[in-house]
Amino acid sequence: IQGPWLMEQMRDQAAHVGARLINDFIASVDFSSRPFTCTGDSGDVYTADAVIIATGAQARWLGLPSETRFKGFGVSACATCDGFF
């Protein structure tokens, strides 16, 4: 599942059931008590019963010549694809 697709599906479902949608970047979360307190870059403070942390993933190559030569031939850097190895 791709993150943007999942985010769109969750947003659409929340809107469908009447949730108020707010766009902000969360700078910090206080998990010490419930409900959790989230502070946005805007300075606004929100409370939440649940928080989803989605940091994403990206390939991290070492820069070795052999990585380029063998990329696609048994050498990869896909965390979600290769995690079970």
PDB file of N, CA, C and O in Angstrom:
ATOM      1  N   ILE A   1       0.855  -1.178   0.000  1.00  0.00           N
ATOM      2  CA  ILE A   1       0.000   0.000   0.000  1.00  0.00           C
ATOM      3  C   ILE A   1       0.893   1.231   0.000  1.00  0.00           C
ATOM      4  O   ILE A   1       1.829   1.327   0.794  1.00  0.00           O
ATOM      5  N   GLN A   2       0.611   2.146  -0.867  1.00  0.00           N
ATOM      6  CA  GLN A   2       1.359   3.397  -0.916  1.00  0.00           C
ATOM      7  C   GLN A   2       0.775   4.389   0.093  1.00  0.00           C
ATOM      8  O   GLN A   2      -0.442   4.493   0.243  1.00  0.00           O
ATOM      9  N   GLY A   3       1.648   5.106   0.772  1.00  0.00           N
ATOM     10  CA  GLY A   3       1.235   6.054   1.797  1.00  0.00           C
ATOM     11  C   GLY A   3       0.245   7.103   1.332  1.00  0.00           C
ATOM     12  O   GLY A   3      -0.768   7.317   1.999  1.00  0.00           O
ATOM     13  N   PRO A   4       0.505   7.778   0.188  1.00  0.00           N
ATOM     14  CA  PRO A   4      -0.444   8.804  -0.264  1.00  0.00           C
ATOM     15  C   PRO A   4      -1.850   8.250  -0.516  1.00  0.00           C
ATOM     16  O   PRO A   4      -2.844   8.911  -0.213  1.00  0.00           O
ATOM     17  N   TRP A   5      -1.928   7.044  -1.068  1.00  0.00           N
ATOM     18  CA  TRP A   5      -3.235   6.429  -1.315  1.00  0.00           C
ATOM     19  C   TRP A   5      -3.956   6.166   0.002  1.00  0.00           C
ATOM     20  O   TRP A   5      -5.140   6.473   0.139  1.00  0.00           O
ATOM     21  N   LEU A   6      -3.234   5.594   0.975  1.00  0.00           N
ATOM     22  CA  LEU A   6      -3.835   5.310   2.274  1.00  0.00           C
ATOM     23  C   LEU A   6      -4.294   6.598   2.949  1.00  0.00           C
ATOM     24  O   LEU A   6      -5.375   6.641   3.535  1.00  0.00           O
ATOM     25  N   MET A   7      -3.486   7.634   2.869  1.00  0.00           N
ATOM     26  CA  MET A   7      -3.838   8.917   3.468  1.00  0.00           C
ATOM     27  C   MET A   7      -5.124   9.471   2.842  1.00  0.00           C
ATOM     28  O   MET A   7      -5.997   9.977   3.547  1.00  0.00           O
ATOM     29  N   GLU A   8      -5.230   9.373   1.522  1.00  0.00           N
ATOM     30  CA  GLU A   8      -6.427   9.850   0.823  1.00  0.00           C
ATOM     31  C   GLU A   8      -7.663   9.053   1.244  1.00  0.00           C
ATOM     32  O   GLU A   8      -8.727   9.628   1.475  1.00  0.00           O
ATOM     33  N   GLN A   9      -7.520   7.734   1.342  1.00  0.00           N
ATOM     34  CA  GLN A   9      -8.643   6.886   1.753  1.00  0.00           C
ATOM     35  C   GLN A   9      -9.098   7.225   3.175  1.00  0.00           C
ATOM     36  O   GLN A   9     -10.296   7.305   3.446  1.00  0.00           O
ATOM     37  N   MET A  10      -8.142   7.421   4.071  1.00  0.00           N
ATOM     38  CA  MET A  10      -8.480   7.742   5.459  1.00  0.00           C
ATOM     39  C   MET A  10      -9.132   9.120   5.555  1.00  0.00           C
ATOM     40  O   MET A  10     -10.087   9.306   6.308  1.00  0.00           O
ATOM     41  N   ARG A  11      -8.618  10.079   4.795  1.00  0.00           N
ATOM     42  CA  ARG A  11      -9.200  11.424   4.792  1.00  0.00           C
ATOM     43  C   ARG A  11     -10.638  11.382   4.275  1.00  0.00           C
ATOM     44  O   ARG A  11     -11.534  11.982   4.869  1.00  0.00           O
ATOM     45  N   ASP A  12     -10.854  10.667   3.162  1.00  0.00           N
ATOM     46  CA  ASP A  12     -12.194  10.572   2.583  1.00  0.00           C
ATOM     47  C   ASP A  12     -13.170   9.898   3.543  1.00  0.00           C
ATOM     48  O   ASP A  12     -14.315  10.332   3.665  1.00  0.00           O
ATOM     49  N   GLN A  13     -12.728   8.841   4.224  1.00  0.00           N
ATOM     50  CA  GLN A  13     -13.590   8.147   5.183  1.00  0.00           C
ATOM     51  C   GLN A  13     -13.930   9.054   6.357  1.00  0.00           C
ATOM     52  O   GLN A  13     -15.077   9.088   6.802  1.00  0.00           O
ATOM     53  N   ALA A  14     -12.945   9.785   6.859  1.00  0.00           N
ATOM     54  CA  ALA A  14     -13.192  10.700   7.976  1.00  0.00           C
ATOM     55  C   ALA A  14     -14.190  11.784   7.575  1.00  0.00           C
ATOM     56  O   ALA A  14     -15.096  12.106   8.343  1.00  0.00           O
ATOM     57  N   ALA A  15     -14.031  12.343   6.386  1.00  0.00           N
ATOM     58  CA  ALA A  15     -14.955  13.373   5.904  1.00  0.00           C
ATOM     59  C   ALA A  15     -16.359  12.791   5.738  1.00  0.00           C
ATOM     60  O   ALA A  15     -17.354  13.454   6.029  1.00  0.00           O
ATOM     61  N   HIS A  16     -16.426  11.559   5.272  1.00  0.00           N
ATOM     62  CA  HIS A  16     -17.713  10.894   5.047  1.00  0.00           C
ATOM     63  C   HIS A  16     -18.513  10.754   6.341  1.00  0.00           C
ATOM     64  O   HIS A  16     -19.741  10.847   6.319  1.00  0.00           O
ATOM     65  N   VAL A  17     -17.838  10.535   7.455  1.00  0.00           N
ATOM     66  CA  VAL A  17     -18.547  10.377   8.731  1.00  0.00           C
ATOM     67  C   VAL A  17     -18.628  11.683   9.522  1.00  0.00           C
ATOM     68  O   VAL A  17     -19.017  11.682  10.689  1.00  0.00           O
ATOM     69  N   GLY A  18     -18.257  12.803   8.878  1.00  0.00           N
ATOM     70  CA  GLY A  18     -18.462  14.109   9.489  1.00  0.00           C
ATOM     71  C   GLY A  18     -17.320  14.667  10.310  1.00  0.00           C
ATOM     72  O   GLY A  18     -17.520  15.625  11.057  1.00  0.00           O
ATOM     73  N   ALA A  19     -16.132  14.102  10.198  1.00  0.00           N
ATOM     74  CA  ALA A  19     -14.991  14.624  10.957  1.00  0.00           C
ATOM     75  C   ALA A  19     -14.580  15.996  10.424  1.00  0.00           C
ATOM     76  O   ALA A  19     -14.694  16.272   9.230  1.00  0.00           O
ATOM     77  N   ARG A  20     -14.106  16.840  11.322  1.00  0.00           N
ATOM     78  CA  ARG A  20     -13.569  18.144  10.925  1.00  0.00           C
ATOM     79  C   ARG A  20     -12.116  17.932  10.523  1.00  0.00           C
ATOM     80  O   ARG A  20     -11.320  17.426  11.314  1.00  0.00           O
ATOM     81  N   LEU A  21     -11.764  18.318   9.296  1.00  0.00           N
ATOM     82  CA  LEU A  21     -10.411  18.102   8.785  1.00  0.00           C
ATOM     83  C   LEU A  21      -9.578  19.363   8.956  1.00  0.00           C
ATOM     84  O   LEU A  21     -10.018  20.458   8.606  1.00  0.00           O
ATOM     85  N   ILE A  22      -8.372  19.205   9.497  1.00  0.00           N
ATOM     86  CA  ILE A  22      -7.459  20.320   9.753  1.00  0.00           C
ATOM     87  C   ILE A  22      -6.128  19.996   9.093  1.00  0.00           C
ATOM     88  O   ILE A  22      -5.612  18.891   9.258  1.00  0.00           O
ATOM     89  N   ASN A  23      -5.568  20.938   8.351  1.00  0.00           N
ATOM     90  CA  ASN A  23      -4.246  20.759   7.745  1.00  0.00           C
ATOM     91  C   ASN A  23      -3.216  21.523   8.562  1.00  0.00           C
ATOM     92  O   ASN A  23      -3.282  22.747   8.669  1.00  0.00           O
ATOM     93  N   ASP A  24      -2.271  20.802   9.133  1.00  0.00           N
ATOM     94  CA  ASP A  24      -1.199  21.404   9.921  1.00  0.00           C
ATOM     95  C   ASP A  24      -0.070  20.382  10.005  1.00  0.00           C
ATOM     96  O   ASP A  24      -0.309  19.183   9.865  1.00  0.00           O
ATOM     97  N   PHE A  25       1.138  20.840  10.228  1.00  0.00           N
ATOM     98  CA  PHE A  25       2.269  19.950  10.465  1.00  0.00           C
ATOM     99  C   PHE A  25       2.461  19.861  11.967  1.00  0.00           C
ATOM    100  O   PHE A  25       2.606  20.884  12.637  1.00  0.00           O
ATOM    101  N   ILE A  26       2.463  18.650  12.500  1.00  0.00           N
ATOM    102  CA  ILE A  26       2.594  18.468  13.943  1.00  0.00           C
ATOM    103  C   ILE A  26       4.069  18.523  14.330  1.00  0.00           C
ATOM    104  O   ILE A  26       4.884  17.746  13.832  1.00  0.00           O
ATOM    105  N   ALA A  27       4.397  19.446  15.221  1.00  0.00           N
ATOM    106  CA  ALA A  27       5.782  19.650  15.645  1.00  0.00           C
ATOM    107  C   ALA A  27       6.135  18.797  16.860  1.00  0.00           C
ATOM    108  O   ALA A  27       7.284  18.385  17.015  1.00  0.00           O
ATOM    109  N   SER A  28       5.149  18.527  17.725  1.00  0.00           N
ATOM    110  CA  SER A  28       5.420  17.713  18.912  1.00  0.00           C
ATOM    111  C   SER A  28       4.133  17.058  19.397  1.00  0.00           C
ATOM    112  O   SER A  28       3.029  17.547  19.157  1.00  0.00           O
ATOM    113  N   VAL A  29       4.315  15.933  20.088  1.00  0.00           N
ATOM    114  CA  VAL A  29       3.182  15.213  20.673  1.00  0.00           C
ATOM    115  C   VAL A  29       3.544  14.849  22.106  1.00  0.00           C
ATOM    116  O   VAL A  29       4.629  14.328  22.366  1.00  0.00           O
ATOM    117  N   ASP A  30       2.641  15.121  23.027  1.00  0.00           N
ATOM    118  CA  ASP A  30       2.826  14.736  24.427  1.00  0.00           C
ATOM    119  C   ASP A  30       2.023  13.460  24.664  1.00  0.00           C
ATOM    120  O   ASP A  30       0.793  13.481  24.709  1.00  0.00           O
ATOM    121  N   PHE A  31       2.752  12.337  24.816  1.00  0.00           N
ATOM    122  CA  PHE A  31       2.118  11.043  25.030  1.00  0.00           C
ATOM    123  C   PHE A  31       1.989  10.692  26.512  1.00  0.00           C
ATOM    124  O   PHE A  31       1.618   9.565  26.841  1.00  0.00           O
ATOM    125  N   SER A  32       2.288  11.628  27.413  1.00  0.00           N
ATOM    126  CA  SER A  32       2.325  11.308  28.845  1.00  0.00           C
ATOM    127  C   SER A  32       0.943  11.083  29.451  1.00  0.00           C
ATOM    128  O   SER A  32       0.835  10.443  30.497  1.00  0.00           O
ATOM    129  N   SER A  33      -0.107  11.589  28.826  1.00  0.00           N
ATOM    130  CA  SER A  33      -1.458  11.364  29.336  1.00  0.00           C
ATOM    131  C   SER A  33      -2.447  11.409  28.174  1.00  0.00           C
ATOM    132  O   SER A  33      -2.162  11.949  27.105  1.00  0.00           O
ATOM    133  N   ARG A  34      -3.621  10.823  28.423  1.00  0.00           N
ATOM    134  CA  ARG A  34      -4.664  10.806  27.395  1.00  0.00           C
ATOM    135  C   ARG A  34      -5.716  11.852  27.720  1.00  0.00           C
ATOM    136  O   ARG A  34      -5.998  12.061  28.900  1.00  0.00           O
ATOM    137  N   PRO A  35      -6.300  12.505  26.763  1.00  0.00           N
ATOM    138  CA  PRO A  35      -5.946  12.403  25.350  1.00  0.00           C
ATOM    139  C   PRO A  35      -4.582  13.018  25.086  1.00  0.00           C
ATOM    140  O   PRO A  35      -4.131  13.893  25.825  1.00  0.00           O
ATOM    141  N   PHE A  36      -3.932  12.558  24.034  1.00  0.00           N
ATOM    142  CA  PHE A  36      -2.616  13.067  23.667  1.00  0.00           C
ATOM    143  C   PHE A  36      -2.743  14.521  23.224  1.00  0.00           C
ATOM    144  O   PHE A  36      -3.759  14.917  22.652  1.00  0.00           O
ATOM    145  N   THR A  37      -1.720  15.298  23.488  1.00  0.00           N
ATOM    146  CA  THR A  37      -1.704  16.701  23.086  1.00  0.00           C
ATOM    147  C   THR A  37      -0.712  16.877  21.944  1.00  0.00           C
ATOM    148  O   THR A  37       0.468  16.549  22.069  1.00  0.00           O
ATOM    149  N   CYS A  38      -1.208  17.397  20.835  1.00  0.00           N
ATOM    150  CA  CYS A  38      -0.384  17.603  19.639  1.00  0.00           C
ATOM    151  C   CYS A  38      -0.274  19.100  19.384  1.00  0.00           C
ATOM    152  O   CYS A  38      -1.280  19.809  19.387  1.00  0.00           O
ATOM    153  N   THR A  39       0.941  19.578  19.165  1.00  0.00           N
ATOM    154  CA  THR A  39       1.167  20.989  18.880  1.00  0.00           C
ATOM    155  C   THR A  39       1.616  21.128  17.438  1.00  0.00           C
ATOM    156  O   THR A  39       2.588  20.503  17.015  1.00  0.00           O
ATOM    157  N   GLY A  40       0.903  21.951  16.691  1.00  0.00           N
ATOM    158  CA  GLY A  40       1.214  22.144  15.278  1.00  0.00           C
ATOM    159  C   GLY A  40       2.218  23.253  15.060  1.00  0.00           C
ATOM    160  O   GLY A  40       2.453  24.080  15.940  1.00  0.00           O
ATOM    161  N   ASP A  41       2.813  23.262  13.867  1.00  0.00           N
ATOM    162  CA  ASP A  41       3.712  24.354  13.489  1.00  0.00           C
ATOM    163  C   ASP A  41       2.993  25.696  13.549  1.00  0.00           C
ATOM    164  O   ASP A  41       3.622  26.733  13.758  1.00  0.00           O
ATOM    165  N   SER A  42       1.695  25.674  13.368  1.00  0.00           N
ATOM    166  CA  SER A  42       0.902  26.899  13.400  1.00  0.00           C
ATOM    167  C   SER A  42       0.805  27.466  14.812  1.00  0.00           C
ATOM    168  O   SER A  42       0.430  28.624  14.997  1.00  0.00           O
ATOM    169  N   GLY A  43       1.149  26.637  15.821  1.00  0.00           N
ATOM    170  CA  GLY A  43       1.000  27.041  17.212  1.00  0.00           C
ATOM    171  C   GLY A  43      -0.294  26.535  17.819  1.00  0.00           C
ATOM    172  O   GLY A  43      -0.470  26.583  19.037  1.00  0.00           O
ATOM    173  N   ASP A  44      -1.205  26.049  16.981  1.00  0.00           N
ATOM    174  CA  ASP A  44      -2.460  25.502  17.480  1.00  0.00           C
ATOM    175  C   ASP A  44      -2.193  24.189  18.216  1.00  0.00           C
ATOM    176  O   ASP A  44      -1.277  23.442  17.871  1.00  0.00           O
ATOM    177  N   VAL A  45      -3.009  23.925  19.233  1.00  0.00           N
ATOM    178  CA  VAL A  45      -2.874  22.707  20.028  1.00  0.00           C
ATOM    179  C   VAL A  45      -4.121  21.854  19.804  1.00  0.00           C
ATOM    180  O   VAL A  45      -5.246  22.352  19.843  1.00  0.00           O
ATOM    181  N   TYR A  46      -3.900  20.563  19.569  1.00  0.00           N
ATOM    182  CA  TYR A  46      -4.979  19.622  19.299  1.00  0.00           C
ATOM    183  C   TYR A  46      -4.894  18.487  20.308  1.00  0.00           C
ATOM    184  O   TYR A  46      -3.825  18.217  20.856  1.00  0.00           O
ATOM    185  N   THR A  47      -6.016  17.822  20.554  1.00  0.00           N
ATOM    186  CA  THR A  47      -6.004  16.612  21.365  1.00  0.00           C
ATOM    187  C   THR A  47      -6.446  15.446  20.494  1.00  0.00           C
ATOM    188  O   THR A  47      -7.231  15.611  19.561  1.00  0.00           O
ATOM    189  N   ALA A  48      -5.929  14.269  20.814  1.00  0.00           N
ATOM    190  CA  ALA A  48      -6.246  13.082  20.024  1.00  0.00           C
ATOM    191  C   ALA A  48      -6.241  11.848  20.906  1.00  0.00           C
ATOM    192  O   ALA A  48      -5.394  11.703  21.787  1.00  0.00           O
ATOM    193  N   ASP A  49      -7.189  10.965  20.663  1.00  0.00           N
ATOM    194  CA  ASP A  49      -7.225   9.684  21.370  1.00  0.00           C
ATOM    195  C   ASP A  49      -6.260   8.692  20.744  1.00  0.00           C
ATOM    196  O   ASP A  49      -5.823   7.746  21.399  1.00  0.00           O
ATOM    197  N   ALA A  50      -5.927   8.905  19.475  1.00  0.00           N
ATOM    198  CA  ALA A  50      -4.993   8.029  18.757  1.00  0.00           C
ATOM    199  C   ALA A  50      -4.123   8.892  17.853  1.00  0.00           C
ATOM    200  O   ALA A  50      -4.579   9.907  17.324  1.00  0.00           O
ATOM    201  N   VAL A  51      -2.879   8.486  17.680  1.00  0.00           N
ATOM    202  CA  VAL A  51      -1.939   9.197  16.810  1.00  0.00           C
ATOM    203  C   VAL A  51      -1.276   8.174  15.898  1.00  0.00           C
ATOM    204  O   VAL A  51      -0.768   7.155  16.366  1.00  0.00           O
ATOM    205  N   ILE A  52      -1.282   8.445  14.605  1.00  0.00           N
ATOM    206  CA  ILE A  52      -0.590   7.598  13.639  1.00  0.00           C
ATOM    207  C   ILE A  52       0.699   8.307  13.249  1.00  0.00           C
ATOM    208  O   ILE A  52       0.667   9.436  12.761  1.00  0.00           O
ATOM    209  N   ILE A  53       1.832   7.646  13.465  1.00  0.00           N
ATOM    210  CA  ILE A  53       3.125   8.216  13.092  1.00  0.00           C
ATOM    211  C   ILE A  53       3.586   7.515  11.821  1.00  0.00           C
ATOM    212  O   ILE A  53       3.869   6.317  11.833  1.00  0.00           O
ATOM    213  N   ALA A  54       3.659   8.261  10.730  1.00  0.00           N
ATOM    214  CA  ALA A  54       4.059   7.703   9.436  1.00  0.00           C
ATOM    215  C   ALA A  54       5.272   8.483   8.940  1.00  0.00           C
ATOM    216  O   ALA A  54       5.134   9.559   8.359  1.00  0.00           O
ATOM    217  N   THR A  55       6.451   7.934   9.174  1.00  0.00           N
ATOM    218  CA  THR A  55       7.678   8.650   8.836  1.00  0.00           C
ATOM    219  C   THR A  55       8.169   8.383   7.429  1.00  0.00           C
ATOM    220  O   THR A  55       9.033   9.104   6.930  1.00  0.00           O
ATOM    221  N   GLY A  56       7.634   7.357   6.777  1.00  0.00           N
ATOM    222  CA  GLY A  56       8.074   7.035   5.421  1.00  0.00           C
ATOM    223  C   GLY A  56       9.366   6.241   5.424  1.00  0.00           C
ATOM    224  O   GLY A  56       9.949   5.974   6.475  1.00  0.00           O
ATOM    225  N   ALA A  57       9.797   5.873   4.246  1.00  0.00           N
ATOM    226  CA  ALA A  57      11.033   5.104   4.091  1.00  0.00           C
ATOM    227  C   ALA A  57      11.652   5.449   2.751  1.00  0.00           C
ATOM    228  O   ALA A  57      10.940   5.761   1.796  1.00  0.00           O
ATOM    229  N   GLN A  58      12.942   5.397   2.677  1.00  0.00           N
ATOM    230  CA  GLN A  58      13.631   5.621   1.406  1.00  0.00           C
ATOM    231  C   GLN A  58      14.910   4.797   1.389  1.00  0.00           C
ATOM    232  O   GLN A  58      15.467   4.448   2.430  1.00  0.00           O
ATOM    233  N   ALA A  59      15.356   4.501   0.183  1.00  0.00           N
ATOM    234  CA  ALA A  59      16.568   3.691   0.016  1.00  0.00           C
ATOM    235  C   ALA A  59      17.784   4.450   0.535  1.00  0.00           C
ATOM    236  O   ALA A  59      17.903   5.662   0.353  1.00  0.00           O
ATOM    237  N   ARG A  60      18.680   3.718   1.180  1.00  0.00           N
ATOM    238  CA  ARG A  60      19.941   4.306   1.649  1.00  0.00           C
ATOM    239  C   ARG A  60      21.083   3.459   1.111  1.00  0.00           C
ATOM    240  O   ARG A  60      21.420   2.415   1.670  1.00  0.00           O
ATOM    241  N   TRP A  61      21.660   3.917   0.040  1.00  0.00           N
ATOM    242  CA  TRP A  61      22.773   3.214  -0.588  1.00  0.00           C
ATOM    243  C   TRP A  61      24.074   3.609   0.098  1.00  0.00           C
ATOM    244  O   TRP A  61      24.186   4.706   0.646  1.00  0.00           O
ATOM    245  N   LEU A  62      25.046   2.722   0.066  1.00  0.00           N
ATOM    246  CA  LEU A  62      26.342   2.972   0.701  1.00  0.00           C
ATOM    247  C   LEU A  62      27.299   3.735  -0.203  1.00  0.00           C
ATOM    248  O   LEU A  62      28.256   4.345   0.276  1.00  0.00           O
ATOM    249  N   GLY A  63      27.044   3.704  -1.516  1.00  0.00           N
ATOM    250  CA  GLY A  63      27.928   4.383  -2.457  1.00  0.00           C
ATOM    251  C   GLY A  63      29.021   3.493  -3.008  1.00  0.00           C
ATOM    252  O   GLY A  63      29.998   3.991  -3.567  1.00  0.00           O
ATOM    253  N   LEU A  64      28.877   2.191  -2.862  1.00  0.00           N
ATOM    254  CA  LEU A  64      29.876   1.251  -3.377  1.00  0.00           C
ATOM    255  C   LEU A  64      29.682   1.031  -4.874  1.00  0.00           C
ATOM    256  O   LEU A  64      28.544   0.980  -5.339  1.00  0.00           O
ATOM    257  N   PRO A  65      30.765   0.901  -5.638  1.00  0.00           N
ATOM    258  CA  PRO A  65      30.635   0.642  -7.077  1.00  0.00           C
ATOM    259  C   PRO A  65      29.831  -0.630  -7.366  1.00  0.00           C
ATOM    260  O   PRO A  65      29.106  -0.694  -8.358  1.00  0.00           O
ATOM    261  N   SER A  66      29.958  -1.628  -6.511  1.00  0.00           N
ATOM    262  CA  SER A  66      29.247  -2.887  -6.739  1.00  0.00           C
ATOM    263  C   SER A  66      27.732  -2.730  -6.585  1.00  0.00           C
ATOM    264  O   SER A  66      26.974  -3.510  -7.161  1.00  0.00           O
ATOM    265  N   GLU A  67      27.282  -1.734  -5.816  1.00  0.00           N
ATOM    266  CA  GLU A  67      25.843  -1.512  -5.680  1.00  0.00           C
ATOM    267  C   GLU A  67      25.229  -1.176  -7.028  1.00  0.00           C
ATOM    268  O   GLU A  67      24.186  -1.717  -7.396  1.00  0.00           O
ATOM    269  N   THR A  68      25.869  -0.291  -7.754  1.00  0.00           N
ATOM    270  CA  THR A  68      25.372   0.106  -9.068  1.00  0.00           C
ATOM    271  C   THR A  68      25.419  -1.066 -10.033  1.00  0.00           C
ATOM    272  O   THR A  68      24.479  -1.286 -10.798  1.00  0.00           O
ATOM    273  N   ARG A  69      26.492  -1.804  -9.999  1.00  0.00           N
ATOM    274  CA  ARG A  69      26.672  -2.919 -10.929  1.00  0.00           C
ATOM    275  C   ARG A  69      25.642  -4.025 -10.686  1.00  0.00           C
ATOM    276  O   ARG A  69      25.142  -4.624 -11.639  1.00  0.00           O
ATOM    277  N   PHE A  70      25.323  -4.300  -9.418  1.00  0.00           N
ATOM    278  CA  PHE A  70      24.427  -5.409  -9.096  1.00  0.00           C
ATOM    279  C   PHE A  70      23.000  -4.978  -8.741  1.00  0.00           C
ATOM    280  O   PHE A  70      22.178  -5.812  -8.360  1.00  0.00           O
ATOM    281  N   LYS A  71      22.703  -3.683  -8.865  1.00  0.00           N
ATOM    282  CA  LYS A  71      21.354  -3.199  -8.581  1.00  0.00           C
ATOM    283  C   LYS A  71      20.372  -3.892  -9.528  1.00  0.00           C
ATOM    284  O   LYS A  71      20.545  -3.864 -10.746  1.00  0.00           O
ATOM    285  N   GLY A  72      19.355  -4.505  -8.958  1.00  0.00           N
ATOM    286  CA  GLY A  72      18.385  -5.240  -9.763  1.00  0.00           C
ATOM    287  C   GLY A  72      18.785  -6.679 -10.036  1.00  0.00           C
ATOM    288  O   GLY A  72      18.025  -7.437 -10.637  1.00  0.00           O
ATOM    289  N   PHE A  73      19.963  -7.050  -9.600  1.00  0.00           N
ATOM    290  CA  PHE A  73      20.455  -8.423  -9.773  1.00  0.00           C
ATOM    291  C   PHE A  73      20.787  -9.028  -8.408  1.00  0.00           C
ATOM    292  O   PHE A  73      21.824  -9.669  -8.236  1.00  0.00           O
ATOM    293  N   GLY A  74      19.897  -8.817  -7.449  1.00  0.00           N
ATOM    294  CA  GLY A  74      20.088  -9.368  -6.113  1.00  0.00           C
ATOM    295  C   GLY A  74      20.464  -8.333  -5.073  1.00  0.00           C
ATOM    296  O   GLY A  74      20.435  -8.632  -3.879  1.00  0.00           O
ATOM    297  N   VAL A  75      20.816  -7.126  -5.486  1.00  0.00           N
ATOM    298  CA  VAL A  75      21.138  -6.052  -4.543  1.00  0.00           C
ATOM    299  C   VAL A  75      20.046  -4.995  -4.652  1.00  0.00           C
ATOM    300  O   VAL A  75      19.759  -4.489  -5.737  1.00  0.00           O
ATOM    301  N   SER A  76      19.439  -4.671  -3.510  1.00  0.00           N
ATOM    302  CA  SER A  76      18.409  -3.640  -3.497  1.00  0.00           C
ATOM    303  C   SER A  76      18.434  -2.925  -2.153  1.00  0.00           C
ATOM    304  O   SER A  76      19.153  -3.329  -1.240  1.00  0.00           O
ATOM    305  N   ALA A  77      17.656  -1.876  -2.038  1.00  0.00           N
ATOM    306  CA  ALA A  77      17.593  -1.107  -0.791  1.00  0.00           C
ATOM    307  C   ALA A  77      16.146  -0.722  -0.498  1.00  0.00           C
ATOM    308  O   ALA A  77      15.856   0.427  -0.164  1.00  0.00           O
ATOM    309  N   CYS A  78      15.258  -1.676  -0.624  1.00  0.00           N
ATOM    310  CA  CYS A  78      13.838  -1.430  -0.393  1.00  0.00           C
ATOM    311  C   CYS A  78      13.450  -2.003   0.969  1.00  0.00           C
ATOM    312  O   CYS A  78      13.303  -3.216   1.114  1.00  0.00           O
ATOM    313  N   ALA A  79      13.285  -1.140   1.958  1.00  0.00           N
ATOM    314  CA  ALA A  79      12.995  -1.603   3.321  1.00  0.00           C
ATOM    315  C   ALA A  79      11.705  -2.406   3.389  1.00  0.00           C
ATOM    316  O   ALA A  79      11.652  -3.432   4.067  1.00  0.00           O
ATOM    317  N   THR A  80      10.667  -1.952   2.698  1.00  0.00           N
ATOM    318  CA  THR A  80       9.390  -2.664   2.765  1.00  0.00           C
ATOM    319  C   THR A  80       9.402  -3.936   1.935  1.00  0.00           C
ATOM    320  O   THR A  80       8.666  -4.875   2.238  1.00  0.00           O
ATOM    321  N   CYS A  81      10.230  -3.986   0.885  1.00  0.00           N
ATOM    322  CA  CYS A  81      10.300  -5.185   0.035  1.00  0.00           C
ATOM    323  C   CYS A  81      11.209  -6.241   0.642  1.00  0.00           C
ATOM    324  O   CYS A  81      10.893  -7.430   0.610  1.00  0.00           O
ATOM    325  N   ASP A  82      12.326  -5.814   1.190  1.00  0.00           N
ATOM    326  CA  ASP A  82      13.372  -6.734   1.625  1.00  0.00           C
ATOM    327  C   ASP A  82      13.370  -6.994   3.129  1.00  0.00           C
ATOM    328  O   ASP A  82      14.208  -7.750   3.620  1.00  0.00           O
ATOM    329  N   GLY A  83      12.453  -6.390   3.861  1.00  0.00           N
ATOM    330  CA  GLY A  83      12.450  -6.499   5.315  1.00  0.00           C
ATOM    331  C   GLY A  83      12.413  -7.917   5.834  1.00  0.00           C
ATOM    332  O   GLY A  83      13.003  -8.209   6.875  1.00  0.00           O
ATOM    333  N   PHE A  84      11.728  -8.809   5.128  1.00  0.00           N
ATOM    334  CA  PHE A  84      11.617 -10.185   5.604  1.00  0.00           C
ATOM    335  C   PHE A  84      12.891 -10.985   5.382  1.00  0.00           C
ATOM    336  O   PHE A  84      13.023 -12.072   5.945  1.00  0.00           O
ATOM    337  N   PHE A  85      13.837 -10.491   4.582  1.00  0.00           N
ATOM    338  CA  PHE A  85      15.100 -11.201   4.367  1.00  0.00           C
ATOM    339  C   PHE A  85      15.950 -11.076   5.608  1.00  0.00           C
ATOM    340  O   PHE A  85      17.062 -11.601   5.650  1.00  0.00           O
TER     341      PHE A  85
END
